[in-house]
Amino acid sequence: MTLETTDRDGSLIMTIRRDGYSSSRTSWTTGTKDAEPSTSEFDTPKSKNRKITIHQSGRVNYHQNGGSSYIAPLTKTEMPFQIYGYRVPAIDKLDEHESTGATEDPTIDLSDLPEGPVSFSVLIAPIEFEPSSRAVKLSYNAEGYSVVVQTDPVAFSVPEGLENHFTTLTPSSGLFGEQQMTEEQAMVAYHQALTGTADLIVYRPNGEGVIRVIFSFPMRVAPRFVIELADPELYVSDQDVQRDNRSETVMLRFKVRRRSSGEVVREAVDIRSIELDAEL
């Protein structure tokens, strides 16, 4: 399994990796007596990898079936919730992990487990959550939540005839029936948690010289702006301002250039003031 964090707003991209392709999918609903497994054939084989995106706003997208569920915004996590389950028919069906010595690649030792199926749960939980079994816990201390992958005490059951299949489990609903925070609010909340300030946030330029500004709250519309630099030799051109429709009410990106050469400045500069105007 791989877990990536987006730099934009701290959303998570989780991929459960498995070699090969599938030509069909068998699905069913648990807790419903009359829900018999149904099989659908794919027009073309699909990768057995499973991708889940956990957005900072609390929306969880399951790319394998197009479904979504809603948990608390990640910076507001107060209770654990299982977002995913994965069942393997036997431990020897898994590939053995070859250690690379990388500290960022935690592992779970399953070598002493008895024969038979094993299932795992993936949870989003508060930072203080303590797993009840062998597990890997990744803590996001600034944001106040954790991602936990733990073995289940008993593997979850599957319909007769499917015992030897790899099986995934996705919740039919989340903690809430709808998203609890807008994408823009969630983005601001993430950067404020990360930096520990509720004021305007100005990040150092990246390798391309792009400076990112996060507003202290979402604006009604994309604001007009005036950026005053301390050094008169430096300036910001309208052509060097970057916006996108998803974040234009909460974020502004720009480059600083030298008047004499037009060169992009890639180190931190003194900014005297940033004025934002989104008047009615």
Helices and strands as residue ranges (DSSP letters): E 2-5, E 12-16, E 21-27, E 38-47, E 50-54, E 59-62, E 67-70, G 74-76, E 81-88, G 91-93, E 118-126, E 135-140, E 145-151, E 167-169, H 183-195, E 201-202, E 210-214, E 224-229, E 234-235, G 238-240, E 241-242, E 251-255, E 257-258, E 271-277
